[in-house]
């Protein structure tokens, strides 16, 4: 065991000396890729918002049509009630008795 000489210092792999230019280029490339991903994410979100806004407009139009239809139905119903009331008045005598038809 006397043949082994122990070296002082850290154990394991020593970090390789990284070329500074290569490191900067990798950093730039990473930044470009990050910006590209960010741009795609924003485009996706803008399209999603646009799609939701179109859906909201369509639903508002549909709601307005339904409201108008309900108003028309209410108007028709009121008109029918008025006609029935007039006919009932027409078919009664001066004492409020319904006349036979």
ROSE-4610 file (N, C-alpha, C; in Angstrom, 1 decimal, always signed):
// ROSE-4610
residu = [X/X/X/X/X/X/X/X/X/X/X/X/X/X/X/X/X/X/X/X/X/X/X/X/X/X/X/X/X/X/X/X/X/X/X/X/X/X/X/X/X/X/X/X/X/X/X/X/X/X/X/X/X/X/X/X/X/X/X/X/X/X/X/X/X/X/X/X/X/X/X/X/X/X/X/X/X/X/X/X/X/X/X/X/X/X/X/X/X/X/X/X/X/X/X/X/X/X/X/X/X/X/X/X/X/X/X/X/X/X/X/X/X/X/X/X/X/X/X/X/X/X/X/X/X/X/X/X/X/X/X/X/X/X/X/X/X/X/X/X/X/X/X/X/X/X/X/X/X/X/X/X/X/X/X/X/X/X/X/X/X/X/X/X/X/X/X/X/X/X/X/X/X/X/X/X/X/X/X/X/X/X/X/X/X/X/X/X/X/X/X/X/X/X/X/X/X/X/X/X/X/X/X/X/X/X/X/X/X/X/X/X/X/X/X/X/X/X/X/X/X/X/X/X/X/X/X/X/X/X/X/X/X/X/X/X/X/X/X/X/X/X/X/X/X/X/X/X/X/X/X/X/X/X/X/X/X/X/X/X/X/X/X/X/X/X/X/X/X/X/X/X/X/X/X/X/X/X/X/X/X/X/X/X/X/X/X/X/X/X/X/X/X/X/X/X/X/X/X/X/X/X/X]
num = [1/1/1/2/2/2/3/3/3/4/4/4/5/5/5/6/6/6/7/7/7/8/8/8/9/9/9/10/10/10/11/11/11/12/12/12/13/13/13/14/14/14/15/15/15/16/16/16/17/17/17/18/18/18/19/19/19/20/20/20/21/21/21/22/22/22/23/23/23/24/24/24/25/25/25/26/26/26/27/27/27/28/28/28/29/29/29/30/30/30/31/31/31/32/32/32/33/33/33/34/34/34/35/35/35/36/36/36/37/37/37/38/38/38/39/39/39/40/40/40/41/41/41/42/42/42/43/43/43/44/44/44/45/45/45/46/46/46/47/47/47/48/48/48/49/49/49/50/50/50/51/51/51/52/52/52/53/53/53/54/54/54/55/55/55/56/56/56/57/57/57/58/58/58/59/59/59/60/60/60/61/61/61/62/62/62/63/63/63/64/64/64/65/65/65/66/66/66/67/67/67/68/68/68/69/69/69/70/70/70/71/71/71/72/72/72/73/73/73/74/74/74/75/75/75/76/76/76/77/77/77/78/78/78/79/79/79/80/80/80/81/81/81/82/82/82/83/83/83/84/84/84/85/85/85/86/86/86/87/87/87/88/88/88/89/89/89/90/90/90/91/91/91/92/92/92/93/93/93/94/94/94/95/95/95/96/96/96/97/97/97/98/98/98/99/99/99/100/100/100/101/101/101]
x = [+0.8/+0.0/+0.9/+2.1/+3.0/+3.1/+2.7/+2.9/+1.9/+0.8/-0.2/+0.0/+0.0/+0.2/-1.1/-1.6/-2.9/-2.7/-3.5/-3.4/-4.4/-3.9/-4.8/-5.8/-6.9/-7.9/-9.3/-10.1/-11.5/-11.5/-12.5/-12.7/-13.6/-13.6/-14.5/-14.0/-14.8/-14.4/-14.1/-13.1/-12.8/-13.6/-14.1/-14.9/-14.0/-14.4/-13.6/-13.7/-12.6/-12.6/-13.4/-14.5/-15.5/-15.0/-15.0/-14.7/-15.7/-15.3/-16.1/-17.0/-16.5/-17.2/-18.4/-18.1/-19.1/-20.2/-19.8/-20.8/-21.7/-21.1/-21.9/-22.9/-22.4/-23.3/-24.4/-24.1/-25.2/-26.2/-25.8/-26.7/-27.5/-26.9/-27.7/-28.7/-28.3/-29.3/-30.4/-30.1/-31.2/-32.1/-31.6/-32.4/-33.3/-32.8/-33.6/-34.7/-34.4/-35.4/-36.5/-36.1/-37.0/-38.0/-37.4/-38.2/-39.2/-38.8/-39.6/-40.8/-40.5/-41.6/-42.5/-42.0/-42.9/-43.8/-43.2/-44.0/-45.2/-44.8/-45.9/-46.9/-46.5/-47.5/-48.4/-47.9/-48.7/-49.7/-49.2/-50.1/-51.2/-50.9/-51.9/-53.0/-52.5/-53.4/-54.3/-53.7/-54.4/-55.5/-55.2/-56.2/-57.3/-56.9/-57.9/-58.9/-58.3/-59.1/-60.1/-59.5/-60.4/-61.5/-61.2/-62.2/-63.3/-62.9/-63.9/-64.7/-64.1/-64.9/-65.9/-65.6/-66.5/-67.7/-67.4/-68.4/-69.3/-68.8/-69.6/-70.5/-70.0/-70.9/-72.0/-71.7/-72.8/-73.8/-73.4/-74.3/-75.2/-74.6/-75.3/-76.4/-76.1/-77.1/-78.2/-77.8/-78.8/-79.7/-79.1/-79.9/-80.9/-80.4/-81.3/-82.5/-82.2/-83.3/-84.3/-83.8/-84.7/-85.5/-84.9/-85.6/-86.7/-86.4/-87.4/-88.5/-88.2/-89.2/-90.1/-89.6/-90.4/-91.3/-90.7/-91.6/-92.7/-92.4/-93.5/-94.5/-94.1/-95.0/-95.9/-95.2/-96.0/-97.0/-96.6/-97.5/-98.7/-98.4/-99.5/-100.4/-99.9/-100.6/-101.5/-101.0/-101.8/-102.9/-102.6/-103.6/-104.8/-104.4/-105.4/-106.3/-105.7/-106.4/-107.4/-106.9/-107.8/-108.9/-108.7/-109.8/-110.8/-110.3/-111.2/-112.0/-111.4/-112.1/-113.2/-112.8/-113.8/-115.0/-114.7/-115.7/-116.6/-116.0/-116.8/-117.7/-117.2/-118.0/-119.1/-118.9/-119.8/-121.0/-120.6/-121.6/-122.3/-122.2/-122.8/-123.9/-124.9/-126.0/-125.6/-126.5/-126.2/-126.1/-126.5/-126.4/-125.1/-124.3/-123.1/-123.3/-124.5/-124.9/-124.4/-123.8/-123.4/-124.6/-124.6/-125.7/-125.5/-126.5/-126.3/-125.9/-125.0/-124.5/-125.3]
y = [-1.2/+0.0/+1.2/+1.0/+2.2/+2.8/+2.1/+2.6/+3.7/+3.8/+4.8/+6.1/+7.1/+8.5/+9.2/+9.8/+10.5/+11.9/+12.4/+13.8/+14.6/+15.8/+16.7/+17.4/+17.8/+18.5/+17.8/+18.2/+17.7/+16.4/+15.6/+14.3/+14.5/+13.6/+13.6/+14.3/+14.6/+15.3/+16.8/+17.2/+18.7/+19.4/+20.5/+21.2/+21.6/+21.3/+21.6/+23.1/+23.6/+25.1/+25.3/+26.1/+26.4/+27.6/+27.4/+28.6/+29.7/+30.9/+32.0/+32.4/+32.4/+32.7/+31.7/+30.4/+29.4/+29.5/+29.9/+30.1/+31.2/+32.3/+33.5/+33.2/+32.4/+32.1/+31.2/+30.2/+29.4/+30.2/+31.2/+32.1/+32.9/+33.4/+34.2/+33.3/+32.1/+31.1/+30.8/+30.6/+30.3/+31.5/+32.7/+33.9/+34.0/+33.7/+33.8/+32.8/+31.6/+30.5/+30.9/+31.5/+32.0/+33.0/+34.0/+35.0/+34.5/+33.5/+32.8/+32.1/+31.4/+30.7/+31.7/+32.8/+33.8/+34.4/+34.7/+35.3/+34.3/+33.0/+32.0/+32.0/+32.0/+32.0/+33.2/+34.4/+35.6/+35.5/+35.0/+34.8/+33.9/+32.8/+31.8/+32.5/+33.2/+33.9/+34.9/+35.7/+36.7/+36.0/+34.9/+34.2/+33.6/+33.2/+32.6/+33.7/+34.9/+36.0/+36.5/+36.5/+36.9/+35.9/+34.6/+33.6/+33.8/+34.0/+34.2/+35.4/+36.5/+37.7/+37.5/+36.7/+36.4/+35.6/+34.7/+33.8/+34.7/+35.6/+36.5/+37.3/+37.9/+38.7/+37.8/+36.6/+35.7/+35.4/+35.2/+34.9/+36.1/+37.3/+38.5/+38.7/+38.4/+38.5/+37.5/+36.3/+35.3/+35.7/+36.3/+36.7/+37.8/+38.7/+39.8/+39.3/+38.3/+37.7/+37.0/+36.3/+35.6/+36.6/+37.7/+38.7/+39.3/+39.6/+40.2/+39.2/+37.9/+36.9/+36.9/+36.9/+36.9/+38.1/+39.3/+40.5/+40.4/+39.8/+39.6/+38.6/+37.6/+36.6/+37.2/+38.0/+38.7/+39.7/+40.4/+41.3/+40.6/+39.4/+38.6/+38.1/+37.6/+37.1/+38.2/+39.4/+40.5/+40.9/+40.8/+41.1/+40.1/+38.8/+37.8/+38.0/+38.3/+38.6/+39.8/+40.8/+42.0/+41.6/+40.8/+40.3/+39.5/+38.6/+37.8/+38.6/+39.6/+40.5/+41.3/+41.8/+42.6/+41.7/+40.5/+39.5/+39.2/+39.0/+38.7/+39.9/+41.1/+42.3/+42.4/+42.0/+42.1/+41.1/+40.0/+38.9/+39.0/+40.1/+40.3/+41.4/+41.2/+42.3/+43.4/+44.3/+45.5/+45.1/+43.9/+43.4/+42.6/+42.3/+41.6/+40.1/+39.7/+38.3/+37.9/+36.8/+36.3/+35.9/+36.4/+36.0/+34.7/+33.9/+32.6/+32.8/+32.0/+32.1/+31.3]
z = [+0.0/+0.0/+0.0/+0.1/+0.1/-1.2/-2.3/-3.7/-4.1/-3.4/-3.8/-3.1/-3.9/-3.3/-3.4/-2.4/-2.3/-2.8/-3.7/-4.1/-3.3/-2.9/-2.1/-3.0/-2.5/-3.3/-3.3/-4.2/-4.4/-5.1/-4.8/-5.4/-6.6/-7.6/-8.7/-9.9/-10.8/-12.1/-11.8/-12.5/-12.4/-13.5/-13.2/-14.3/-15.4/-16.6/-17.8/-18.0/-18.5/-18.8/-20.1/-19.9/-20.9/-21.7/-23.0/-23.8/-23.6/-23.3/-23.0/-24.2/-25.3/-26.5/-26.8/-26.6/-26.8/-25.7/-24.5/-23.4/-23.7/-24.2/-24.6/-25.7/-26.7/-27.8/-27.4/-26.5/-26.0/-25.2/-24.5/-23.7/-24.7/-25.8/-26.7/-27.4/-27.8/-28.4/-27.5/-26.2/-25.3/-25.1/-25.1/-25.0/-26.3/-27.5/-28.7/-28.6/-28.2/-28.1/-27.1/-26.0/-24.9/-25.5/-26.2/-26.8/-27.9/-28.6/-29.6/-28.9/-27.8/-27.1/-26.5/-26.0/-25.4/-26.5/-27.7/-28.7/-29.1/-29.2/-29.6/-28.5/-27.2/-26.1/-26.2/-26.4/-26.5/-27.7/-28.9/-30.0/-29.7/-29.0/-28.7/-27.8/-26.8/-25.8/-26.5/-27.5/-28.2/-29.0/-29.7/-30.5/-29.6/-28.4/-27.5/-27.0/-26.7/-26.3/-27.4/-28.6/-29.8/-30.0/-29.8/-30.0/-28.9/-27.7/-26.6/-26.8/-27.3/-27.6/-28.7/-29.7/-30.8/-30.2/-29.3/-28.7/-27.8/-27.1/-26.3/-27.1/-28.2/-29.1/-29.7/-30.1/-30.6/-29.5/-28.3/-27.2/-26.9/-27.0/-26.7/-27.8/-29.0/-30.1/-29.9/-29.5/-29.3/-28.1/-27.1/-25.9/-26.3/-27.1/-27.6/-28.4/-29.2/-30.0/-29.1/-28.1/-27.1/-26.4/-25.9/-25.2/-26.1/-27.3/-28.3/-28.5/-28.6/-28.8/-27.6/-26.4/-25.2/-25.1/-25.5/-25.5/-26.5/-27.6/-28.6/-28.1/-27.4/-26.9/-25.8/-24.9/-23.9/-24.5/-25.5/-26.2/-26.8/-27.4/-28.0/-26.9/-25.8/-24.7/-24.1/-23.9/-23.4/-24.3/-25.6/-26.6/-26.6/-26.4/-26.3/-25.0/-23.9/-22.7/-22.9/-23.5/-23.8/-24.7/-25.7/-26.6/-25.8/-24.9/-24.1/-23.2/-22.6/-21.7/-22.4/-23.6/-24.4/-24.8/-25.2/-25.6/-24.4/-23.2/-22.1/-21.7/-21.9/-21.6/-22.6/-23.8/-24.9/-24.7/-24.0/-23.8/-22.4/-21.7/-20.4/-20.6/-19.7/-19.8/-18.8/-18.6/-17.7/-16.2/-15.8/-14.4/-14.2/-15.3/-15.1/-15.4/-15.7/-16.0/-17.4/-17.6/-18.9/-19.7/-20.9/-21.8/-22.5/-22.7/-23.3/-24.8/-25.3/-26.6/-27.6]
